[in-house]
Amino acid sequence: MSTHVLALDIGGTKIAAGLVDPEGTLVHSGKRPTPDGDAETVWAAVESLLADMQTAAGGTVAAVGIGSAGPVDIPGGTVSPINITEWRRFPIVQRVAAATGVPVRLGGDGLCMALGEWWCGAGRGAQFMLGMVVSTGIGGGLVLDGAPYHGRTGNAGHVGHVVVEPGGQACACGGRGCVETVASGPHLARWAHEHGWQAPADADAKALAEAANRGDPVGLRAFRRGADAVAVTIASVAAVCDLDRVVIGGGVAKAGALLFDPLREALTTYAGLDFIRELTVSPAELGGDAGLVGAAYLANSAR
């Protein structure tokens, strides 16, 4: 049997798969757009990628790890991704096990990102770590005492819905004032448009970052506001979980110093407790591969 494990990263925009060696190196990968259609149409895209990866591995793999957009149900082995409306309590673990004949482990996509960075990226050596993705949405996962922390259902670390503005803007989760409504890419751009940013209506967070880097005052205010909200979130989670490191990836995090400089400055205000003052915040290193690498770590634990 191959020593490689097969990793899946299932999201509303794309489905990715890869082969990962025992050291955490992604040696082969592929992806498909997440198709429209019924549940079986989406499954067909996953099944095709599974077959491709098994062929590349020489016919079989040691195990499969799945990172999926949530909510997930670890005990039930099912997923109900918000952005894949056709999948509600879809039995992904059972389906993948039947298709591959090997052990399967499931985790949330935020947890898998955190695990990937902890195993092979910017989180190496941390014992208590939060991984965050700040992009179209905001997600996350926790590594506590050197092990992945799933929580009761598998949804622990869902930090995008930490409330930073009580009574604030309505969120897709059904709550109000979540950090996702302040610091995610679409909301950064929306706030900037509402506060005088002179840009086309369809200009996004990437364009906003470019404007801010040229000194646009609205762009700078938007990123400082977003960074402040992320800092509040980090300080809150750090106080509860006694963290030593936070790793942040995603499209908005690619803005670099534009996000990280005001974020670290704000943390000096919010992270006041002695035991979290040494907390470090680092940019992610693995980019879009982190979820696959983290899913592979889960797969290894299933063997």
Number of C-alpha atoms within 10 A of each C-alpha: 9 13 15 26 30 32 31 29 29 26 19 16 11 13 20 24 27 31 26 26 18 12 11 19 16 21 12 14 19 14 17 15 13 20 17 12 11 12 15 13 14 18 18 12 18 24 17 12 21 23 15 16 23 19 12 16 21 10 13 20 23 20 25 31 30 29 28 27 22 23 19 25 21 19 10 14 20 22 25 20 21 16 13 22 13 17 19 15 15 20 15 22 21 13 17 21 15 12 12 20 14 17 19 27 24 27 31 32 30 30 31 32 34 34 33 30 28 31 19 18 20 22 28 14 13 18 17 21 32 32 32 29 25 23 19 17 20 24 27 25 28 31 25 18 12 15 13 22 18 20 11 10 15 21 23 17 24 19 26 24 22 21 20 22 15 10 11 15 15 12 15 13 11 8 15 20 18 27 30 31 28 28 29 25 26 20 20 26 27 19 19 23 21 10 13 11 20 14 14 9 10 10 15 18 25 17 15 25 25 14 18 19 15 11 11 15 14 20 29 21 16 27 28 21 19 24 25 25 23 30 26 22 21 25 24 18 17 23 15 9 16 17 25 20 25 24 23 26 27 21 18 26 20 19 18 12 13 20 23 22 12 18 23 19 14 19 22 12 12 16 21 12 11 8 13 18 15 12 17 13 22 15 22 26 17 17 16 15 19 27 31 33 37 33 34 34 26 27 26 23 12 16 13
